[in-house]
Amino acid sequence: MIKIFINLKNSINGLKTTLKEHSFVIEIVGGFILIPYLVIAELDNVFKLIILIAYFLILAFELINTAIEKLSDKITKDLDSDIKKIKDISSASVFITVILLITLLFLAHYL
């Protein structure tokens, strides 16, 4: 039981750290717009759930992306082409989930 509380504390600390990141804050603000929209939109509940899952995937991928960036910066702050590629790939994972969410929102309006 103690281990669960330690893990929870570590997770909360991770969220606090990530809330200092500009991209994550913008995505949270987007959620403050998206979630009320989903409540009032006349969409099938399953489709709303799929959109909500896509949104939380964005947040999860942004957390992973931030962790990779921080780890990479810990290795070296100098310009390194391999580290740049690693950061770009992790950033692309966030971008793909954003495209997924935008596509789902587009489909929600036009289906």
SENUKOL-594930 format. One line per field, with one value per atom (N, C-alpha, C): residue number from 0; residue in three letters; chain; atom name; x, z, y. Coordinates in steps of 0.1 Angstrom, whole numbers, plus 5000, padded with zeros to 4 digits. Each point is the difference from the previous one (the first is absolute). Layout:
N
nr	[NUM;...]
rest	[ALA;...]
kette	[A;...]
atom	[CA;...]
xx	[X;...]
zz	[Z;...]
yy	[Y;...]
***
This chain:
111
nr	[0;0;0;1;1;1;2;2;2;3;3;3;4;4;4;5;5;5;6;6;6;7;7;7;8;8;8;9;9;9;10;10;10;11;11;11;12;12;12;13;13;13;14;14;14;15;15;15;16;16;16;17;17;17;18;18;18;19;19;19;20;20;20;21;21;21;22;22;22;23;23;23;24;24;24;25;25;25;26;26;26;27;27;27;28;28;28;29;29;29;30;30;30;31;31;31;32;32;32;33;33;33;34;34;34;35;35;35;36;36;36;37;37;37;38;38;38;39;39;39;40;40;40;41;41;41;42;42;42;43;43;43;44;44;44;45;45;45;46;46;46;47;47;47;48;48;48;49;49;49;50;50;50;51;51;51;52;52;52;53;53;53;54;54;54;55;55;55;56;56;56;57;57;57;58;58;58;59;59;59;60;60;60;61;61;61;62;62;62;63;63;63;64;64;64;65;65;65;66;66;66;67;67;67;68;68;68;69;69;69;70;70;70;71;71;71;72;72;72;73;73;73;74;74;74;75;75;75;76;76;76;77;77;77;78;78;78;79;79;79;80;80;80;81;81;81;82;82;82;83;83;83;84;84;84;85;85;85;86;86;86;87;87;87;88;88;88;89;89;89;90;90;90;91;91;91;92;92;92;93;93;93;94;94;94;95;95;95;96;96;96;97;97;97;98;98;98;99;99;99;100;100;100;101;101;101;102;102;102;103;103;103;104;104;104;105;105;105;106;106;106;107;107;107;108;108;108;109;109;109;110;110;110]
rest	[MET;MET;MET;ILE;ILE;ILE;LYS;LYS;LYS;ILE;ILE;ILE;PHE;PHE;PHE;ILE;ILE;ILE;ASN;ASN;ASN;LEU;LEU;LEU;LYS;LYS;LYS;ASN;ASN;ASN;SER;SER;SER;ILE;ILE;ILE;ASN;ASN;ASN;GLY;GLY;GLY;LEU;LEU;LEU;LYS;LYS;LYS;THR;THR;THR;THR;THR;THR;LEU;LEU;LEU;LYS;LYS;LYS;GLU;GLU;GLU;HIS;HIS;HIS;SER;SER;SER;PHE;PHE;PHE;VAL;VAL;VAL;ILE;ILE;ILE;GLU;GLU;GLU;ILE;ILE;ILE;VAL;VAL;VAL;GLY;GLY;GLY;GLY;GLY;GLY;PHE;PHE;PHE;ILE;ILE;ILE;LEU;LEU;LEU;ILE;ILE;ILE;PRO;PRO;PRO;TYR;TYR;TYR;LEU;LEU;LEU;VAL;VAL;VAL;ILE;ILE;ILE;ALA;ALA;ALA;GLU;GLU;GLU;LEU;LEU;LEU;ASP;ASP;ASP;ASN;ASN;ASN;VAL;VAL;VAL;PHE;PHE;PHE;LYS;LYS;LYS;LEU;LEU;LEU;ILE;ILE;ILE;ILE;ILE;ILE;LEU;LEU;LEU;ILE;ILE;ILE;ALA;ALA;ALA;TYR;TYR;TYR;PHE;PHE;PHE;LEU;LEU;LEU;ILE;ILE;ILE;LEU;LEU;LEU;ALA;ALA;ALA;PHE;PHE;PHE;GLU;GLU;GLU;LEU;LEU;LEU;ILE;ILE;ILE;ASN;ASN;ASN;THR;THR;THR;ALA;ALA;ALA;ILE;ILE;ILE;GLU;GLU;GLU;LYS;LYS;LYS;LEU;LEU;LEU;SER;SER;SER;ASP;ASP;ASP;LYS;LYS;LYS;ILE;ILE;ILE;THR;THR;THR;LYS;LYS;LYS;ASP;ASP;ASP;LEU;LEU;LEU;ASP;ASP;ASP;SER;SER;SER;ASP;ASP;ASP;ILE;ILE;ILE;LYS;LYS;LYS;LYS;LYS;LYS;ILE;ILE;ILE;LYS;LYS;LYS;ASP;ASP;ASP;ILE;ILE;ILE;SER;SER;SER;SER;SER;SER;ALA;ALA;ALA;SER;SER;SER;VAL;VAL;VAL;PHE;PHE;PHE;ILE;ILE;ILE;THR;THR;THR;VAL;VAL;VAL;ILE;ILE;ILE;LEU;LEU;LEU;LEU;LEU;LEU;ILE;ILE;ILE;THR;THR;THR;LEU;LEU;LEU;LEU;LEU;LEU;PHE;PHE;PHE;LEU;LEU;LEU;ALA;ALA;ALA;HIS;HIS;HIS;TYR;TYR;TYR;LEU;LEU;LEU]
kette	[A;A;A;A;A;A;A;A;A;A;A;A;A;A;A;A;A;A;A;A;A;A;A;A;A;A;A;A;A;A;A;A;A;A;A;A;A;A;A;A;A;A;A;A;A;A;A;A;A;A;A;A;A;A;A;A;A;A;A;A;A;A;A;A;A;A;A;A;A;A;A;A;A;A;A;A;A;A;A;A;A;A;A;A;A;A;A;A;A;A;A;A;A;A;A;A;A;A;A;A;A;A;A;A;A;A;A;A;A;A;A;A;A;A;A;A;A;A;A;A;A;A;A;A;A;A;A;A;A;A;A;A;A;A;A;A;A;A;A;A;A;A;A;A;A;A;A;A;A;A;A;A;A;A;A;A;A;A;A;A;A;A;A;A;A;A;A;A;A;A;A;A;A;A;A;A;A;A;A;A;A;A;A;A;A;A;A;A;A;A;A;A;A;A;A;A;A;A;A;A;A;A;A;A;A;A;A;A;A;A;A;A;A;A;A;A;A;A;A;A;A;A;A;A;A;A;A;A;A;A;A;A;A;A;A;A;A;A;A;A;A;A;A;A;A;A;A;A;A;A;A;A;A;A;A;A;A;A;A;A;A;A;A;A;A;A;A;A;A;A;A;A;A;A;A;A;A;A;A;A;A;A;A;A;A;A;A;A;A;A;A;A;A;A;A;A;A;A;A;A;A;A;A;A;A;A;A;A;A;A;A;A;A;A;A;A;A;A;A;A;A;A;A;A;A;A;A;A;A;A;A;A;A]
atom	[N;CA;C;N;CA;C;N;CA;C;N;CA;C;N;CA;C;N;CA;C;N;CA;C;N;CA;C;N;CA;C;N;CA;C;N;CA;C;N;CA;C;N;CA;C;N;CA;C;N;CA;C;N;CA;C;N;CA;C;N;CA;C;N;CA;C;N;CA;C;N;CA;C;N;CA;C;N;CA;C;N;CA;C;N;CA;C;N;CA;C;N;CA;C;N;CA;C;N;CA;C;N;CA;C;N;CA;C;N;CA;C;N;CA;C;N;CA;C;N;CA;C;N;CA;C;N;CA;C;N;CA;C;N;CA;C;N;CA;C;N;CA;C;N;CA;C;N;CA;C;N;CA;C;N;CA;C;N;CA;C;N;CA;C;N;CA;C;N;CA;C;N;CA;C;N;CA;C;N;CA;C;N;CA;C;N;CA;C;N;CA;C;N;CA;C;N;CA;C;N;CA;C;N;CA;C;N;CA;C;N;CA;C;N;CA;C;N;CA;C;N;CA;C;N;CA;C;N;CA;C;N;CA;C;N;CA;C;N;CA;C;N;CA;C;N;CA;C;N;CA;C;N;CA;C;N;CA;C;N;CA;C;N;CA;C;N;CA;C;N;CA;C;N;CA;C;N;CA;C;N;CA;C;N;CA;C;N;CA;C;N;CA;C;N;CA;C;N;CA;C;N;CA;C;N;CA;C;N;CA;C;N;CA;C;N;CA;C;N;CA;C;N;CA;C;N;CA;C;N;CA;C;N;CA;C;N;CA;C;N;CA;C;N;CA;C;N;CA;C;N;CA;C;N;CA;C;N;CA;C;N;CA;C;N;CA;C;N;CA;C;N;CA;C;N;CA;C;N;CA;C;N;CA;C;N;CA;C]
xx	[5008;4992;5009;5011;5009;5006;5003;5005;4991;4987;4990;5000;5001;5000;5013;5011;5013;4999;4994;4998;4991;4989;4991;5007;5008;5008;5009;5007;5009;4993;4988;4992;4996;4995;4996;5012;5012;5012;5003;4998;5002;4991;4987;4990;5004;5004;5004;5011;5010;5011;4996;4991;4995;4991;4993;4992;5008;5013;5009;5004;4996;5003;4989;5003;4991;4990;5006;4991;4990;5003;4991;4989;5004;4990;4990;5005;4991;4990;5005;4992;4989;5004;4990;4989;5004;4991;4990;5006;4992;4989;5004;4990;4989;5003;4990;4989;5004;4991;4994;5007;4995;4990;5002;4991;4986;4999;4987;4993;5008;4994;4994;5007;4996;4987;4999;4988;4988;5001;4988;4998;5010;4999;4990;4993;4990;5007;5009;5007;4997;5002;4998;5010;4996;5009;5012;4999;5012;5010;4995;5009;5007;4992;5005;5011;4998;5010;5013;4999;5011;5008;4993;5007;5007;4993;5006;5013;4999;5012;5011;4997;5011;5006;4992;5005;5010;4996;5008;5013;4999;5012;5010;4995;5008;5008;4993;5006;5011;4996;5010;5012;4998;5012;5008;4993;5008;5008;4995;5008;5013;4998;5011;5010;4995;5008;5008;4994;5007;5011;4997;5010;5012;4997;5011;5009;4993;5007;5009;4994;5008;5012;4997;5011;5011;4996;5010;5008;4993;5007;5010;4997;5009;5012;4999;5011;5010;4994;5008;4991;5004;4993;5005;5012;5005;4992;5001;4993;5006;4991;5004;4989;5005;4990;4992;5006;4993;4989;5004;4990;4989;5003;4990;4990;5005;4991;4991;5006;4992;4989;5003;4990;4990;5004;4990;4991;5005;4991;4990;5004;4991;4990;5004;4991;4990;5004;4991;4989;5003;4990;4988;5004;4989;4993;5007;4994;4990;5003;4991;4987;5002;4988;4991;5006;4993;4992;5007;4993;4988;5002;4989;4988;5003;4989;4993;5008;4994;4991;5005;4993;4987;5000;4988;4990;5005;4991;4994;5008;4995;4989;5003;4990;4987;5002;4988;4991;5005;4992;4994;5006;4996;4994;4999;4993;4986]
zz	[5000;5000;5000;5007;5001;4986;4993;4986;4991;5001;4992;5003;5012;5004;4995;5000;4995;4985;4993;4986;4996;5008;4998;5002;5010;5003;4988;4995;4989;4988;4997;4989;5001;5011;5002;4998;5005;4998;4986;4992;4986;4993;5004;4994;5003;5013;5004;4991;4998;4991;4986;4995;4986;4998;5011;4999;4998;5001;4997;4986;4992;4986;4992;4991;4992;4992;4994;4991;5008;5012;5008;5005;5004;5005;4989;4988;4988;4998;5002;4998;5011;5012;5011;4997;4996;4997;4989;4990;4989;5006;5010;5007;5007;5005;5006;4989;4988;4989;4995;4998;4995;5008;5013;5009;5001;5002;4999;4987;4989;4987;4999;5005;4999;5009;5010;5009;4992;4993;4994;4985;4994;4986;4999;4989;4998;4992;5007;4994;5007;4994;5006;5012;5011;5012;4997;4992;4996;4993;4991;4992;5010;5009;5010;5008;5004;5008;4991;4988;4991;4999;4999;4999;5013;5011;5013;5002;4996;5000;4992;4988;4992;5007;5007;5007;5011;5008;5010;4995;4988;4993;4997;4996;4997;5013;5011;5013;5004;4998;5003;4992;4987;4991;5002;5004;5004;5013;5009;5012;4996;4991;4996;4992;4991;4993;5009;5010;5009;5008;5004;5007;4991;4987;4991;4998;4998;4999;5012;5012;5012;5002;4996;5001;4990;4988;4990;5004;5006;5004;5012;5007;5011;4995;4988;4994;4994;4993;4994;4996;5003;4996;4987;4996;4987;4988;4989;4988;4996;5000;4996;4990;4988;4990;5003;5007;5005;5010;5010;5010;4994;4990;4993;4993;4994;4993;5010;5012;5010;5005;5003;5004;4989;4988;4989;4999;5002;4999;5011;5012;5011;4999;4994;4997;4989;4991;4989;5006;5010;5006;5006;5006;5004;4989;4989;4988;4994;4999;4995;5008;5013;5008;4999;4998;4998;4986;4990;4987;5002;5008;5003;5006;5010;5006;4991;4992;4990;4990;4996;4990;5006;5013;5007;5001;5004;5001;4987;4989;4987;4996;5002;4997;5009;5012;5009;4994;4994;4994;4987;4992;4987;4997;5010;4999;5005]
yy	[4988;5012;5013;4999;5012;5002;4990;5001;5007;4997;5007;5015;5004;5014;5007;4993;5005;5002;4990;5001;5012;5002;5011;5013;5001;5012;5003;4990;5002;5004;4995;5003;5015;5004;5014;5009;4996;5009;5001;4989;5000;5010;5000;5009;5014;5003;5013;5005;4991;5004;5003;4992;5001;5012;5004;5012;5013;4999;5012;5000;4990;4999;5007;5009;5008;4991;4990;4991;4993;4995;4992;5009;5013;5009;5003;5002;5003;4988;4988;4988;4999;5004;5000;5011;5011;5011;4995;4993;4994;4991;4992;4991;5008;5012;5008;5005;5000;5003;4988;4989;4988;4993;4999;4992;5006;5013;5006;4998;5001;4998;4986;4990;4986;4999;5007;4999;5005;5012;5006;4995;4994;4996;4988;5000;4989;4989;4993;4989;4987;4989;4987;4999;4995;4999;4992;4990;4992;5009;5008;5009;5010;5005;5010;4993;4988;4992;4998;4997;4999;5013;5011;5013;5003;4997;5002;4991;4988;4991;5006;5005;5006;5012;5008;5012;4995;4990;4996;4993;4994;4995;5011;5012;5011;5004;5000;5004;4990;4987;4989;5001;5002;5001;5012;5011;5012;4998;4993;4996;4992;4990;4992;5009;5009;5008;5009;5006;5009;4992;4988;4992;4997;4997;4997;5013;5011;5013;5003;4998;5003;4990;4988;4990;5003;5004;5003;5013;5009;5012;4997;4990;4996;4993;4993;4994;5011;5009;5011;5012;5012;5012;5005;4994;5004;4995;5006;4996;4986;4990;4987;4995;4996;4996;4988;4990;4988;5004;5008;5004;5008;5009;5007;4991;4990;4990;4993;4996;4994;5009;5013;5010;5002;5001;5002;4988;4988;4988;5000;5003;5000;5012;5011;5010;4996;4993;4995;4991;4992;4992;5008;5012;5009;5006;5003;5006;4990;4988;4990;4998;5001;4999;5012;5012;5012;4999;4995;4998;4990;4989;4991;5007;5009;5007;5010;5007;5009;4992;4989;4992;4995;4996;4995;5012;5011;5012;5004;4999;5003;4990;4987;4990;5001;5005;5002;5010;5010;5011;4996;4992;4997;4986;4993;4986;5000]
***
